[in-house]
Amino acid sequence: MNIWRIGVLPGIAAIGLTIIARMLGSLQSLELAAYDTFMRLRPDEPMDERILIVGINEEDIRRIKQYPIPDGEIAKLLRTLQSYQPAAIGLDIYRDIRVPPGHDELASAFLDMKNVIGIEKVLPDRSGFTVNPPLNLPSEQVGFVDAPIDADEKQRRTLLGTSDLKDKWRLSLSLKLADIYLKKHGINWKEENKSEGYLMKFNSTKIPQFRPNDGGYISEDNGGYQSLINFRSNIKPFRIVSLTDINNKKVDASWIQDKIVLIGLTTPSFKDYTFSDTIKTKNISLVYGVEIHAHVTSQLISYVLNKRPFIKTWADIWEYLWIISWGIIVIVLGRKMRSPLMLIFSITGIIIFFIIISHSLLTLSWWTPFIPSLLILALNGFSIIIAAIDRHEENWRLRIQIQKLVINKTFDIIHNGPLQTIARMIKQVEENKEISNAQNFLSELHQLNQDLRGVYKLVKQENFIESNTFYINQEQEIDLKKPLHEALNEVYVDVFDRDFPCFKTIKINVVNFQPLNEENLSAELKHSICRFLEEALCNVGKYAQNTTRLEINCDYKKGKNIIIVKDNGLGVNKINNSSYQGFGTQQAVTLAKQLRGKFERFANSPKGTTCQLSWSTHKRWL
């Protein structure tokens, strides 16, 4: 089977298809879900004590016995909070209409308090609904609460600035609260219109702006000035007290003085909440609007004062290089490893390592492509493992084929040699014939001994085929851990010293053993290559009659290993013209299949035979 076809090409195809799927946005929902999970799994951060949430809960509403909360109750709450001297107060409750009783008290409070920020909704929703700013509150003390919501109805981004329906530029509640707080630290907010785009800055600290393809987003709407929210990682990121707690003065003054106070609804009875799987919460997904504003406000002041980063992303080119790199890692691993079991362990280890790296990077506020990379790792890993299993099975089939050849060869040796000799000797004894020539009889016994030892040698070589030892004879073994060309040279020396008739006429030996490229050559393959050279030289010694010249070339050139044995004798081809393939030829053909190479035997001109084995080192991919 073509290893390139079953290993590399599917891997490249998987990379290409995954990238196309990502570009089309097909993986965005999965990517955002993975992002949420990693965000929740981040280590806990300390509570941000600079922000206090006054949550008007169900008990507060039952006590007041009215909803919406009357203006008088809101005014009383603001006056009480102001007595503690907070840095800023954000009123996350719509006050675009009068809610009696107590409207005059609220109007008076708005005029007296310059650190109070009210809210409005400037962008129409699907039904065209907007909300005007609070009555009697100056426009510079109003911030919008519009928020970009993703297709899965979850909020992961914040809108800091936008144009309203009249093309007037507006700022968000969170940004205005952060501005008041940071001014007390000598840091001023500013906007700049530059050639590279609109910028928001606190002194020289630029607020990062969301781009359409940031992180797992693909061609997302980035209208206005948006940023990814780096939610504070804690089950209790801020202190939350109730309206009743404030009115009864059950709150530590240090929680309010010089702090940012956000007032909002914290009851599911009235829809002032959103959904987010990104935040650690007791109630899965449900997050009150006032909590979202607290996270964004905390993010802004923490970024400026404490260098706590926004969520950062890479440029598109680096994200796609990251994705492709993980796919290539698996392909290269498949090229280096041959064992399916080791590949399974290694690929599993790489996937676990990748998950840990991705989570660690997000802990450091770097959002890297997760789902596309994981998908490529899984697809390529599966493809490589299947290819390795297929190759392993193919090698076993070839190994079984070699074993069958050995069995047939063993039978031929025993049948044509020892068994026939024994039969002849038995017949002589049974016929009571006098052994006329004791010398011949003794010679036959010696030949019988040698033939039986030859069977022993052949079987022993096959038993140790997966070891790092090649048994060249009963007294000598070759260490296959040494360079292959050195092992082949030892094979040549041993075989040429054997008492073969055709070696006796050789007058010229041309020998060239150069280093080979041994990449991906197992002990089994080295063993088979040594046996190939032994068999080729034995054929010359047995059958190349009247040969006077022997050439042996072992070299690596142009990405190809080549082993050539060439003689100028009568040759095997002229002695036996049948199509029958002997044991050595069958083994050479099987070896060429294992190497994805080529075995050739052809006649020379005017006489002689060339036996050649070659294989490319560029195609041995899994």
C-alpha positions as CSV (number, residue, x, y, z in Angstrom):
1,M,0.0,0.0,0.0
2,N,1.2,3.5,-0.8
3,I,2.3,5.0,2.5
4,W,2.2,8.5,1.0
5,R,-1.4,7.9,0.0
6,I,-2.6,6.5,3.4
7,G,-0.5,8.8,5.6
8,V,0.6,12.2,4.4
9,L,-2.1,13.0,1.8
10,P,-5.0,12.4,4.2
11,G,-3.1,14.5,6.8
12,I,-2.7,17.4,4.4
13,A,-6.4,17.0,3.3
14,A,-7.5,17.2,7.0
15,I,-5.5,20.3,7.5
16,G,-7.0,21.9,4.4
17,L,-10.6,21.0,5.2
18,T,-10.3,22.1,8.8
19,I,-9.0,25.5,7.7
20,I,-11.8,25.9,5.2
21,A,-14.3,24.9,7.8
22,R,-12.9,27.5,10.2
23,M,-12.8,30.2,7.5
24,L,-16.5,29.6,6.8
25,G,-17.3,29.9,10.5
26,S,-18.5,26.3,10.9
27,L,-16.3,25.8,14.0
28,Q,-17.2,29.1,15.8
29,S,-19.8,27.7,18.1
30,L,-17.5,24.9,19.3
31,E,-14.6,27.2,19.6
32,L,-16.6,29.6,21.8
33,A,-17.9,26.7,24.0
34,A,-14.3,25.6,24.5
35,Y,-13.3,29.1,25.3
36,D,-16.0,29.3,28.0
37,T,-14.8,26.1,29.5
38,F,-11.2,27.1,29.7
39,M,-12.2,30.5,31.2
40,R,-14.1,28.8,34.0
41,L,-11.2,26.5,34.7
42,R,-8.7,29.3,35.2
43,P,-7.2,29.7,38.7
44,D,-9.1,31.9,41.1
45,E,-8.2,35.6,41.3
46,P,-8.6,37.8,44.4
47,M,-11.9,39.6,44.9
48,D,-11.8,43.2,43.5
49,E,-12.6,45.2,46.6
50,R,-12.7,48.4,44.6
51,I,-16.2,47.6,43.4
52,L,-19.4,47.0,45.5
53,I,-22.7,45.8,44.0
54,V,-25.9,46.8,45.6
55,G,-28.3,44.1,44.3
56,I,-32.0,44.8,44.6
57,N,-33.3,41.3,45.2
58,E,-36.7,39.6,45.6
59,E,-36.8,40.4,49.4
60,D,-36.2,44.1,48.7
61,I,-39.0,44.2,46.2
62,R,-41.4,42.4,48.6
63,R,-40.5,44.9,51.4
64,I,-41.1,47.9,49.1
65,K,-44.3,46.2,47.7
66,Q,-43.8,48.0,44.3
67,Y,-42.0,47.5,41.0
68,P,-40.5,49.3,39.3
69,I,-38.7,50.6,42.4
70,P,-40.2,54.1,43.2
71,D,-38.0,57.2,42.6
72,G,-38.2,57.9,46.4
73,E,-36.5,54.6,47.3
74,I,-33.8,55.2,44.7
75,A,-33.2,58.7,46.0
76,K,-32.9,57.5,49.6
77,L,-30.4,54.8,48.5
78,L,-28.3,57.3,46.6
79,R,-28.3,59.7,49.6
80,T,-27.2,56.9,52.0
81,L,-24.5,55.7,49.7
82,Q,-23.2,59.3,49.1
83,S,-22.8,59.7,52.9
84,Y,-20.0,57.1,52.7
85,Q,-18.2,59.2,50.1
86,P,-17.9,56.7,47.2
87,A,-15.7,57.5,44.2
88,A,-18.6,56.8,41.7
89,I,-22.1,55.4,41.7
90,G,-23.6,53.6,38.7
91,L,-27.4,53.3,38.6
92,D,-28.1,50.3,36.4
93,I,-31.9,50.9,36.5
94,Y,-33.8,52.8,33.8
95,R,-35.3,56.1,35.0
96,D,-36.6,57.5,31.7
97,I,-40.1,57.9,33.2
98,R,-41.4,59.1,36.6
99,V,-42.0,56.3,39.1
100,P,-43.9,57.9,42.0
101,P,-43.7,58.5,44.8
102,G,-40.6,60.6,45.3
103,H,-39.7,61.8,41.8
104,D,-38.7,65.3,43.1
105,E,-36.3,63.8,45.7
106,L,-34.6,61.8,42.9
107,A,-34.4,64.8,40.7
108,S,-32.8,66.7,43.5
109,A,-30.3,63.9,44.2
110,F,-29.3,63.8,40.5
111,L,-28.6,67.5,40.6
112,D,-26.5,67.3,43.8
113,M,-24.4,64.3,42.9
114,K,-21.8,64.7,40.2
115,N,-20.4,61.2,40.6
116,V,-23.7,59.4,39.8
117,I,-23.9,57.8,36.3
118,G,-27.4,56.8,35.0
119,I,-28.1,54.5,32.0
120,E,-29.8,54.6,28.6
121,K,-30.2,52.2,25.7
122,V,-29.1,53.8,22.4
123,L,-29.2,50.9,19.9
124,P,-32.6,49.5,19.0
125,D,-33.2,45.8,19.6
126,R,-35.0,43.5,17.2
127,S,-38.3,45.2,18.0
128,G,-36.8,48.7,17.6
129,F,-36.9,49.3,21.4
130,T,-34.6,52.0,22.9
131,V,-34.6,53.7,26.3
132,N,-34.0,57.4,27.0
133,P,-31.6,58.7,29.7
134,P,-32.9,59.4,33.2
135,L,-34.9,62.5,33.7
136,N,-33.1,65.5,35.2
137,L,-29.7,63.9,34.8
138,P,-27.1,65.8,32.7
139,S,-26.0,64.0,29.6
140,E,-22.3,63.8,30.7
141,Q,-23.6,61.6,33.6
142,V,-25.3,59.0,31.4
143,G,-23.8,55.9,30.0
144,F,-25.4,53.3,27.7
145,V,-25.8,49.6,28.7
146,D,-26.1,48.1,25.2
147,A,-24.1,44.9,24.8
148,P,-23.1,42.7,21.8
149,I,-24.7,39.3,22.2
150,D,-23.3,36.2,20.3
151,A,-25.4,33.9,18.2
152,D,-25.7,31.4,21.2
153,E,-27.3,34.3,23.3
154,K,-24.1,34.5,25.4
155,Q,-22.2,37.7,26.2
156,R,-18.4,37.6,25.8
157,R,-17.8,41.1,24.6
158,T,-18.5,44.6,25.8
159,L,-19.4,47.7,23.9
160,L,-17.5,50.8,25.2
161,G,-18.5,53.4,22.6
162,T,-21.0,53.6,19.8
163,S,-22.9,56.1,17.7
164,D,-26.6,56.5,18.5
165,L,-29.4,56.8,15.9
166,K,-28.5,60.5,15.5
167,D,-24.9,59.7,14.8
168,K,-23.9,61.1,18.2
169,W,-21.0,59.3,19.9
170,R,-21.9,57.7,23.2
171,L,-20.0,56.0,26.0
172,S,-20.9,53.0,28.1
173,L,-21.7,53.0,31.8
174,S,-18.6,50.9,32.7
175,L,-16.3,53.3,30.8
176,K,-17.7,56.4,32.5
177,L,-17.4,54.8,36.0
178,A,-13.8,53.8,35.3
179,D,-13.1,57.3,34.1
180,I,-14.4,58.9,37.3
181,Y,-12.4,56.4,39.4
182,L,-9.1,56.8,37.5
183,K,-9.3,60.6,37.5
184,K,-8.9,60.4,41.2
185,H,-5.6,58.6,40.5
186,G,-4.5,61.3,38.1
187,I,-5.3,59.3,34.9
188,N,-7.5,60.9,32.3
189,W,-9.5,59.2,29.5
190,K,-9.1,60.5,26.0
191,E,-10.3,59.6,22.5
192,E,-8.2,59.9,19.3
193,N,-9.1,59.7,15.7
194,K,-6.0,58.4,13.9
195,S,-5.2,57.1,10.5
196,E,-5.1,53.5,11.9
197,G,-8.5,53.9,13.4
198,Y,-10.4,55.3,16.4
199,L,-8.5,54.9,19.8
200,M,-9.6,55.0,23.4
201,K,-6.9,55.6,25.9
202,F,-6.3,56.3,29.6
203,N,-3.3,58.5,29.5
204,S,-1.0,56.5,27.2
205,T,-2.7,53.1,27.9
206,K,-4.7,52.1,24.8
207,I,-7.9,50.0,25.3
208,P,-7.7,47.0,22.9
209,Q,-10.4,47.0,20.3
210,F,-12.1,43.8,19.1
211,R,-11.5,42.7,15.5
212,P,-13.9,40.6,13.4
213,N,-11.7,37.5,13.5
214,D,-10.3,37.7,17.0
215,G,-9.9,34.4,18.7
216,G,-12.6,31.9,17.7
217,Y,-14.8,34.6,16.0
218,I,-15.1,34.6,12.2
219,S,-16.3,37.8,10.4
220,E,-18.1,38.9,13.6
221,D,-19.8,42.4,13.7
222,N,-17.3,44.7,15.4
223,G,-19.3,47.9,15.1
224,G,-18.6,50.6,17.6
225,Y,-15.7,50.2,20.0
226,Q,-15.9,46.7,21.4
227,S,-13.5,44.7,23.6
228,L,-13.4,41.1,24.7
229,I,-14.3,40.8,28.4
230,N,-11.7,39.3,30.6
231,F,-14.1,38.2,33.3
232,R,-12.7,38.1,36.8
233,S,-12.0,34.4,37.7
234,N,-13.7,33.9,41.0
235,I,-17.0,32.4,42.2
236,K,-17.4,35.7,44.2
237,P,-15.5,38.4,42.2
238,F,-17.2,41.3,44.0
239,R,-19.0,42.0,47.2
240,I,-22.8,42.1,46.8
241,V,-25.1,43.6,49.4
242,S,-28.9,44.3,49.3
243,L,-30.8,47.5,49.3
244,T,-32.1,46.6,52.8
245,D,-28.5,46.2,54.0
246,I,-27.7,49.7,52.9
247,N,-30.8,51.3,54.3
248,N,-30.2,49.5,57.7
249,K,-26.5,50.5,57.6
250,K,-25.3,47.0,57.9
251,V,-22.4,47.6,55.5
252,D,-18.8,48.3,56.4
253,A,-18.1,51.9,55.5
254,S,-14.7,50.9,54.0
255,W,-16.6,48.8,51.4
256,I,-18.0,52.1,49.9
257,Q,-15.6,54.9,50.7
258,D,-13.5,55.8,47.5
259,K,-15.0,52.7,45.8
260,I,-17.2,52.2,42.8
261,V,-20.8,51.3,43.7
262,L,-23.1,49.7,41.1
263,I,-26.8,49.5,41.8
264,G,-28.9,47.0,39.8
265,L,-31.5,44.2,40.0
266,T,-30.3,40.7,41.2
267,T,-33.5,38.8,40.9
268,P,-34.6,36.5,38.0
269,S,-38.2,37.7,38.4
270,F,-37.5,40.7,36.2
271,K,-35.4,40.2,33.1
272,D,-32.2,42.2,33.8
273,Y,-29.8,39.4,33.2
274,T,-27.9,37.8,30.4
275,F,-26.2,34.4,29.9
276,S,-22.6,33.6,30.0
277,D,-20.8,30.3,30.5
278,T,-17.5,32.2,30.8
279,I,-18.0,33.3,34.4
280,K,-17.8,31.1,37.4
281,T,-21.3,31.2,38.8
282,K,-23.5,29.3,41.3
283,N,-26.4,29.5,38.9
284,I,-25.1,28.1,35.6
285,S,-25.1,30.7,32.7
286,L,-27.4,33.3,34.4
287,V,-25.5,36.5,35.1
288,Y,-27.2,39.8,36.1
289,G,-26.6,42.8,34.1
290,V,-25.1,44.7,37.0
291,E,-22.5,42.0,37.4
292,I,-21.5,42.2,33.8
293,H,-21.0,46.0,34.2
294,A,-18.9,45.3,37.4
295,H,-16.7,42.9,35.4
296,V,-16.1,45.4,32.6
297,T,-15.5,48.3,35.0
298,S,-13.0,46.1,37.0
299,Q,-11.3,45.1,33.8
300,L,-10.7,48.7,32.8
301,I,-9.3,49.9,36.1
302,S,-7.3,46.7,36.6
303,Y,-5.8,47.1,33.1
304,V,-4.7,50.7,33.7
305,L,-3.6,50.4,37.4
306,N,-2.5,46.8,37.7
307,K,-1.6,45.8,34.2
308,R,-4.1,43.0,34.3
309,P,-4.4,42.2,30.5
310,F,-7.4,42.1,28.2
311,I,-8.0,38.9,26.3
312,K,-5.3,38.9,23.6
313,T,-5.3,37.1,20.3
314,W,-2.9,36.5,17.4
315,A,-3.0,37.9,13.9
316,D,-4.8,35.6,11.4
317,I,-1.5,34.4,9.9
318,W,-0.1,33.2,13.2
319,E,-3.3,31.5,14.1
320,Y,-3.3,29.5,10.9
321,L,0.3,28.6,11.3
322,W,-0.5,27.4,14.8
323,I,-3.2,25.2,13.5
324,I,-1.1,23.8,10.6
325,S,1.9,23.1,12.9
326,W,-0.1,20.7,15.1
327,G,-1.2,18.8,12.0
328,I,2.4,18.6,10.8
329,I,3.7,17.4,14.2
330,V,1.5,14.3,13.9
331,I,2.5,13.6,10.4
332,V,6.2,13.8,11.3
333,L,5.6,11.7,14.4
334,G,4.0,9.0,12.1
335,R,7.1,9.1,10.0
336,K,9.4,8.6,13.0
337,M,7.4,5.8,14.7
338,R,6.5,2.5,13.3
339,S,4.7,0.8,16.2
340,P,0.9,1.4,16.3
341,L,0.8,1.1,20.1
342,M,3.6,3.7,20.5
343,L,1.8,6.0,18.1
344,I,-1.4,5.7,20.1
345,F,0.4,6.6,23.3
346,S,2.4,9.4,21.7
347,I,-0.6,11.0,19.9
348,T,-2.6,10.8,23.1
349,G,0.2,12.4,25.0
350,I,0.5,15.2,22.3
351,I,-3.3,15.9,22.6
352,I,-3.1,16.1,26.4
353,F,0.0,18.4,26.1
354,F,-1.9,20.6,23.5
355,I,-4.9,20.9,25.8
356,I,-2.7,21.9,28.8
357,I,-0.8,24.4,26.6
358,S,-4.0,26.0,25.3
359,H,-5.4,26.3,28.8
360,S,-2.2,27.7,30.1
361,L,-2.0,30.3,27.4
362,L,-5.6,31.4,28.1
363,T,-4.7,31.7,31.8
364,L,-2.1,34.2,30.6
365,S,-4.9,35.9,28.6
366,W,-3.8,34.5,25.2
367,W,-6.8,33.0,23.3
368,T,-5.4,30.6,20.7
369,P,-7.3,28.4,18.2
370,F,-8.3,25.3,20.1
371,I,-11.0,23.4,18.2
372,P,-9.4,23.5,14.7
373,S,-6.0,22.4,16.2
374,L,-7.7,19.6,18.3
375,L,-9.7,18.5,15.3
376,I,-6.6,18.2,13.1
377,L,-4.7,16.4,15.9
378,A,-7.5,13.9,16.1
379,L,-8.1,13.4,12.4
380,N,-4.4,13.2,11.5
381,G,-3.7,11.0,14.6
382,F,-6.5,8.6,13.6
383,S,-5.2,8.6,10.0
384,I,-1.6,7.9,11.0
385,I,-2.6,5.2,13.5
386,I,-4.7,3.4,10.8
387,A,-1.8,3.7,8.4
388,A,0.6,2.3,11.0
389,I,-1.8,-0.6,11.8
390,D,-2.1,-1.3,8.1
391,R,1.6,-1.2,7.6
392,H,2.1,-3.4,10.7
393,E,-0.4,-6.0,9.3
394,E,1.3,-5.8,5.9
395,N,4.7,-6.4,7.5
396,W,3.3,-9.4,9.3
397,R,1.9,-10.8,6.1
398,L,5.3,-10.4,4.5
399,R,6.9,-11.9,7.6
400,I,4.6,-14.9,7.4
401,Q,5.5,-15.2,3.7
402,I,9.2,-15.2,4.6
403,Q,8.5,-17.9,7.2
404,K,6.7,-20.0,4.6
405,L,9.7,-19.6,2.3
406,V,12.0,-20.7,5.1
407,I,9.9,-23.8,5.7
408,N,10.0,-24.6,2.0
409,K,13.7,-24.0,1.9
410,T,14.2,-26.1,4.9
411,F,12.2,-28.9,3.4
412,D,14.2,-28.6,0.1
413,I,17.5,-28.8,2.0
414,I,16.4,-31.8,4.0
415,H,14.7,-33.6,1.2
416,N,17.4,-33.0,-1.5
417,G,20.4,-33.5,0.8
418,P,20.3,-35.4,4.1
419,L,17.2,-37.5,3.4
420,Q,18.5,-38.7,0.0
421,T,21.9,-39.4,1.5
422,I,20.4,-41.4,4.3
423,A,18.1,-43.2,2.0
424,R,21.0,-44.2,-0.2
425,M,23.0,-45.4,2.8
426,I,20.1,-47.4,4.2
427,K,19.6,-49.0,0.8
428,Q,23.2,-50.1,0.8
429,V,22.9,-51.6,4.2
430,E,19.6,-53.3,3.4
431,E,21.0,-54.9,0.3
432,N,24.0,-56.1,2.3
433,K,26.3,-54.6,-0.2
434,E,29.9,-54.3,0.7
435,I,30.9,-50.7,1.1
436,S,33.6,-50.8,-1.5
437,N,34.9,-47.3,-1.0
438,A,35.1,-46.4,2.7
439,Q,36.4,-42.9,1.7
440,N,33.3,-42.1,-0.3
441,F,31.1,-43.4,2.4
442,L,32.9,-41.2,4.9
443,S,32.6,-38.2,2.6
444,E,28.9,-38.7,2.3
445,L,28.6,-38.7,6.1
446,H,30.6,-35.4,6.3
447,Q,28.3,-34.0,3.6
448,L,25.3,-35.2,5.6
449,N,26.7,-33.4,8.7
450,Q,27.2,-30.2,6.8
451,D,23.8,-30.2,5.3
452,L,22.1,-30.8,8.6
453,R,24.2,-27.9,10.1
454,G,23.0,-25.8,7.2
455,V,19.4,-26.4,8.2
456,Y,20.3,-25.4,11.8
457,K,21.9,-22.2,10.6
458,L,19.0,-21.2,8.4
459,V,16.4,-21.8,11.2
460,K,18.6,-20.0,13.7
461,Q,18.9,-17.0,11.5
462,E,15.1,-16.8,11.2
463,N,14.6,-17.2,14.9
464,F,16.8,-14.1,15.6
465,I,15.5,-12.0,12.7
466,E,14.1,-9.3,15.1
467,S,17.3,-9.1,17.2
468,N,20.3,-6.8,16.5
469,T,22.4,-9.8,15.6
470,F,22.9,-11.5,12.2
471,Y,24.4,-15.0,12.4
472,I,26.7,-15.4,9.4
473,N,27.8,-18.8,10.5
474,Q,27.9,-20.9,13.7
475,E,31.1,-19.3,14.9
476,Q,30.5,-15.7,13.8
477,E,27.8,-13.1,14.4
478,I,27.5,-9.6,13.1
479,D,26.3,-6.7,15.3
480,L,23.5,-4.8,13.4
481,K,23.8,-1.8,15.7
482,K,27.0,-0.8,13.8
483,P,26.7,1.1,10.5
484,L,24.9,-1.1,7.9
485,H,27.7,-0.7,5.3
486,E,30.2,-2.2,7.8
487,A,27.9,-5.1,8.6
488,L,27.5,-5.8,4.8
489,N,31.3,-5.7,4.4
490,E,31.6,-8.4,7.1
491,V,29.0,-10.5,5.2
492,Y,31.1,-10.2,2.0
493,V,34.3,-11.2,3.7
494,D,32.8,-14.2,5.3
495,V,30.9,-15.5,2.2
496,F,33.9,-14.9,0.0
497,D,36.0,-17.2,2.3
498,R,33.7,-20.1,1.7
499,D,34.6,-23.0,-0.4
500,F,32.4,-22.2,-3.5
501,P,33.7,-23.5,-6.8
502,C,33.1,-20.3,-8.8
503,F,35.0,-18.1,-6.4
504,K,38.2,-20.0,-7.4
505,T,38.3,-18.5,-10.8
506,I,37.8,-14.9,-9.7
507,K,40.9,-12.7,-10.4
508,I,39.5,-9.2,-9.8
509,N,37.3,-8.0,-6.9
510,V,35.9,-4.4,-7.1
511,V,34.4,-3.7,-3.7
512,N,32.8,-0.4,-2.6
513,F,31.0,-0.2,0.7
514,Q,29.9,3.4,1.4
515,P,27.6,4.6,4.2
516,L,23.9,4.1,3.6
517,N,20.9,6.2,4.7
518,E,19.6,4.0,7.6
519,E,16.5,6.2,8.4
520,N,13.6,4.0,9.5
521,L,15.5,0.8,9.0
522,S,14.5,-1.7,11.7
523,A,16.7,-4.6,12.9
524,E,14.4,-6.9,10.9
525,L,15.1,-4.9,7.7
526,K,18.8,-4.8,8.3
527,H,18.8,-8.5,8.9
528,S,17.0,-9.1,5.6
529,I,19.4,-6.8,3.7
530,C,22.4,-8.7,5.1
531,R,20.7,-11.9,4.0
532,F,20.1,-10.5,0.6
533,L,23.8,-9.8,0.1
534,E,24.8,-13.2,1.5
535,E,22.3,-15.0,-0.9
536,A,23.5,-12.9,-3.9
537,L,27.2,-13.7,-3.2
538,C,26.4,-17.4,-2.6
539,N,24.6,-17.5,-6.0
540,V,27.8,-16.1,-7.6
541,G,29.9,-18.7,-5.8
542,K,27.6,-21.6,-6.8
543,Y,26.5,-20.8,-10.3
544,A,28.6,-18.1,-12.0
545,Q,30.8,-20.5,-13.8
546,N,34.1,-19.2,-15.3
547,T,33.6,-15.8,-13.6
548,T,36.8,-13.7,-13.4
549,R,35.5,-10.4,-12.1
550,L,33.2,-9.6,-9.2
551,E,31.9,-6.1,-8.4
552,I,30.1,-5.2,-5.2
553,N,28.8,-1.7,-4.8
554,C,27.0,-0.4,-1.7
555,D,26.2,3.3,-1.8
556,Y,23.7,6.1,-1.1
557,K,23.2,8.6,-4.0
558,K,20.4,11.1,-4.9
559,G,18.1,10.0,-2.1
560,K,18.4,6.3,-2.9
561,N,20.2,3.4,-1.3
562,I,21.6,0.8,-3.8
563,I,23.3,-2.5,-3.4
564,I,24.7,-4.2,-6.5
565,V,26.4,-7.6,-7.0
566,K,27.7,-8.0,-10.5
567,D,29.7,-10.8,-12.1
568,N,30.9,-11.8,-15.6
569,G,30.3,-15.6,-15.3
570,L,27.9,-17.9,-17.1
571,G,25.2,-16.7,-14.7
572,V,22.1,-18.1,-13.2
573,N,19.9,-16.9,-16.0
574,K,21.7,-19.0,-18.6
575,I,21.8,-22.1,-16.4
576,N,18.1,-22.0,-15.5
577,N,15.8,-20.3,-17.9
578,S,12.5,-21.4,-16.1
579,S,10.2,-18.9,-14.5
580,Y,10.6,-20.6,-11.1
581,Q,11.8,-18.2,-8.3
582,G,14.2,-19.8,-5.8
583,F,14.3,-19.1,-2.1
584,G,16.8,-16.2,-2.4
585,T,14.9,-14.5,-5.2
586,Q,11.6,-14.8,-3.3
587,Q,13.1,-13.3,-0.2
588,A,14.7,-10.5,-2.2
589,V,11.3,-9.7,-3.8
590,T,9.6,-9.7,-0.3
591,L,12.4,-7.4,1.0
592,A,11.9,-4.9,-1.8
593,K,8.2,-4.7,-0.9
594,Q,9.0,-4.0,2.7
595,L,11.4,-1.3,1.7
596,R,9.1,0.2,-1.0
597,G,12.0,-0.3,-3.3
598,K,12.9,-2.5,-6.3
599,F,14.7,-5.8,-6.8
600,E,16.2,-6.6,-10.2
601,R,18.2,-9.5,-11.7
602,F,19.3,-9.2,-15.3
603,A,21.9,-10.5,-17.7
604,N,25.0,-8.4,-18.5
605,S,26.5,-8.0,-21.9
606,P,28.3,-10.1,-23.2
607,K,27.9,-12.3,-20.2
608,G,27.4,-12.3,-16.5
609,T,24.6,-11.3,-14.1
610,T,23.7,-8.2,-12.1
611,C,21.7,-8.6,-8.9
612,Q,20.4,-5.2,-7.6
613,L,18.4,-3.9,-4.7
614,S,17.5,-0.2,-4.4
615,W,15.1,1.9,-2.3
616,S,14.3,5.5,-1.9
617,T,14.6,7.2,1.5
618,H,12.2,10.0,0.5
619,K,9.0,7.9,0.4
620,R,9.2,6.2,3.8
621,W,6.4,8.2,5.3
622,L,3.6,6.8,7.5
